[in-house]
């Protein structure tokens, strides 16, 4: 099963946040990450939202976990700390039956 990071982010310091964006490229490439959603228009249909939404696909759930736990990503995350507030979940994909 593929793995995904689903993130909701409020950026308080856009200039400093760019250091995180640059730094996360290395672990994302290493673990086969692919952005499915990276910002963009959205509508809050229910509940609460943050200003920025991201969905990142990994080749497997294990790769998604390993990327998060990697020293490379943790170093990148340190660039984001203090400059953004994020809610991030790592979740396994679904390939079972679909409606219809």
C-alpha positions in Angstrom: 0.0 0.0 0.0 1.1 3.5 -0.7 1.7 5.9 2.2 0.7 9.5 2.5 1.4 12.5 4.5 -1.6 14.8 5.0 -0.6 18.2 6.3 -2.4 21.4 7.3 -0.1 24.3 7.9 -0.2 27.9 9.0 3.0 29.7 8.0 3.9 32.7 10.3 7.3 33.5 8.6 7.1 32.9 4.8 10.8 33.8 4.3 12.1 31.4 6.9 9.7 28.7 5.7 11.4 28.7 2.4 14.5 27.2 4.1 12.3 24.3 5.1 11.0 23.9 1.6 14.6 23.8 0.2 15.8 21.4 2.9 12.9 18.9 2.6 13.7 18.3 -1.1 16.6 15.9 -0.1 14.6 13.5 2.1 11.6 13.7 -0.2 13.7 12.6 -3.2 15.4 9.9 -1.2 12.1 8.3 -0.1 10.2 8.7 -3.4 7.8 11.4 -2.3 5.4 13.0 -4.8 3.2 16.0 -4.1 -0.4 15.4 -4.9 -1.6 18.6 -3.3 0.7 21.5 -2.5 -1.3 24.6 -1.5 -3.9 25.6 -4.0 -7.5 26.7 -3.8 -9.8 24.9 -1.3 -13.1 25.2 0.4 -13.8 24.3 4.0 -16.8 22.0 3.7 -16.8 21.0 7.4 -14.7 21.6 10.5 -11.6 23.8 10.6 -8.8 24.4 8.2 -5.3 25.9 8.2 -4.1 28.2 5.4 -2.0 25.6 3.5 -2.9 22.0 2.7 -0.5 19.4 1.5 -0.8 15.7 0.4 2.4 13.8 -0.3 2.4 10.3 -1.7 5.1 7.8 -1.0 5.7 4.4 -2.7 4.7 2.7 0.6 3.5 3.4 4.1 6.8 2.2 5.4 8.6 4.7 3.1 6.4 7.5 4.5 7.3 6.5 8.1 11.0 6.2 7.3 11.0 9.6 5.6 9.5 11.3 8.7 11.9 9.5 11.0 15.0 10.1 8.9 17.7 12.4 10.1 17.4 14.3 6.8 13.8 15.1 7.3 14.1 15.9 11.0 16.9 18.4 10.0 14.5 20.0 7.4 11.7 20.1 10.0 14.0 22.0 12.4 14.0 24.7 9.7 10.2 24.9 9.9 10.0 24.9 13.7 9.0 28.3 15.0 8.0 29.5 11.6 4.8 27.5 11.0 2.3 25.4 12.9 1.4 22.1 11.3 -0.9 19.2 11.8 0.5 16.2 9.9 -0.7 12.6 9.8 1.0 9.7 8.1 -1.5 7.3 6.7 -1.6 4.0 4.8 -3.4 4.1 1.4 -6.5 2.1 0.5 -6.8 -0.2 -2.5 -10.0 -2.1 -1.6 -13.5 -2.0 -3.2 -14.9 1.4 -4.3 -18.5 2.7 -4.4 -20.5 2.0 -7.5 
